[in-house]
Amino acid sequence: MEFVKEVYVIGQVQDFLPQIGRVVVAGNVELAVFRTSDGNIYAVENRNPHPKGGPLAEGIVSGKYLYDPLYDWKIDLTTGEVQAPDQGRVAAYEVTLDGEKVYVSLTGSAVRS
């Protein structure tokens, strides 16, 4: 079984303001993209794993965590894992930089490496 990796240019580094979420569409996936205060860029599916759902791009970023003010959930941007005591996972995608260009890799498993 072979996995095909889809890679998309989602913008330039300056397009992503520190600690402010931005919605970007790559292929058929709507992403919430965040640039942390240390300059790292993360992409997760813009769909809250909470049973009632909702967007994640409006969340609050602190360090490598996204805080969802609607449900008071804390999500690790590197893995997509919801932190205890809550449970769940959002699809997290690999982001790479080439100069100022920002790329996101989408795979069938949607696991961040």
Buried (B, 14 or more C-beta within 10 A) or exposed (E): EEEEEBBBEBBEEEBBEEEEBBEBEBEEBBBBBBBBEEEBBBBBBBBBBBEEEBBBBBBBBEEBBBBBEBBEBBBBBEBBBBEEEBEBBBBBBBBEEEEEEBBBBBBEEBEBE
